[in-house]
């Protein structure tokens, strides 16, 4: 598996922002589903806040609207059953589900719960994948159950070309997957 390191992904996101004329990543945007044709629920660990902002930049520069719970002003201030209901509703509402699969996310109870919800509503329709991000090439823990999901990788042959790799080794461009 040729996964990204956090550093590689940060560089890619920064370069995408720079191409669009943004030199800093904006962490304070509020979620707006109306500005894009496809929306993605981004499951993540709150320990990865910097990476989340970079993932938002990466996907928004592909014309995708990203839902991140802490950018949602309608979320309760304190985690509760209402939080869980809202998250479940957003997973169903958004077109796609992507797990920002860092080591912190993999150990998060919330992320694992969200993957289960995403699996229920998105797997049969090819609308779920993971974006594995390692501290370095040797320290991505992964989990056996994550092997059943497609994953995002950068092409080893073409710079700035990203693809979805399915468990059966078939591939589709990330852009095409996001648009279907």
Buried (B, 14 or more C-beta within 10 A) or exposed (E): EEBBBBEBBBEBBBBBBEEEEBEEBEBEBEBEBEEBEBBBBBBBBBBBEEBBBBBBBBBBBBEBBBBBBEBEEEBEEEEEEEBBEBBBEBBBEBBBBBBBBBBBBBEBEBBBBBBEBBBEBBBEEBBBBBBBBBBEEEEBBBEEEBEEBBBBBBBEEEEEEBBBBBEEEEBBEBBEBBEE
